[in-house]
Amino acid sequence: MSAASLKDTGRIDFDVRDGVGTITINRPDKLNACTREMLRVWTERLYECEGDPAVKAVVLTGAGKAFTAGFDLGEVPLERGAEAIRDHFRNTSLYWHSVISAIDRIDKPVLAAVNGPAVGGGIGLVLAADLAIASTEASFTPAWFSIGISIDTATSCHLVPYIGMRRATEWIYTNRTLSASEALDWHLLNRVYPPGEYEKEIQRVARELAEGPTLLYGLAKSLFHRGRTETLETECEFEREGVLRSVTDPAFPPRLRMFLDKQKPSKSLALSL
């Protein structure tokens, strides 16, 4: 296991085991609020996961009792005036968006393991992940308006497709905290488990993702994201290219034979959420 030490303001821990790359925000005394430096290292860890063939799936989580409280408010240079504040947010937002973009682009499944409160940018991370499983101890608070800032971390792209325009608008305007069960009902999450089961389920799902058809996961992920903006004709062509790429993969013939022989799919072909 390796850890990127970031002065005394927190760490981004990174562990690769059994095909699963786990990235942990480790600053529990600040509810895992991320400094700019933490975001930089986080992006690098995602790039490592993208380029390492040993990593078949990625898990994002937080240390201690929180998932993440978003960005570190303590870094905002209030005493230096409006221009300095603007420069700070201009740069910090670029780091946040680098993290979101890397999650969106990586051609491997990304699982958000929401162990506790997700605030502001933490919600953006959950939305950006391919799958999200939470503990019953998790909660979700938009928070942006409460500190006088506009929404960010690609929430404007991801939230409405999940929960609809009316519900998204009401939630952001009212800043209401959702429980894990409410977030599940709103389709922000795939599953919710009590603490005693949550850790085991995260490990199980992550392992099954790592054992699954990584190429096919990546193709589906890319097509889903493109489908939000492309025309029907263009998206169908992308789908055609994906089919051609998948059927020339060495894993295709044995999978087809298994289907034709009416064999039950192995675990590597069936994710059991």
Secondary structure, DSSP 8 states (H G I E B T S, - for coil): -EEEE-TTS-EEEEEEETTEEEEEEE-GGGTT-B-HHHHHHHHHHHHHHHH-TT--EEEEEESTT-SB--B-GGG--GGG-HHHHHHHHHHHHHHHHHHHHHHHH-SS-EEEEE-SEEETHHHHHHHHSSEEEEETT-EEE--TGGGT----TTHHHHHHHHH-HHHHHHHHHHT--EEHHHHHHTTS-SEEE-HHHHHHHHHHHHHHHHHS-HHHHHHHHHHHHHTTTS-HHHHHHHHHHHHHHHHTSTTHHHHHHHHHTT----GGG----
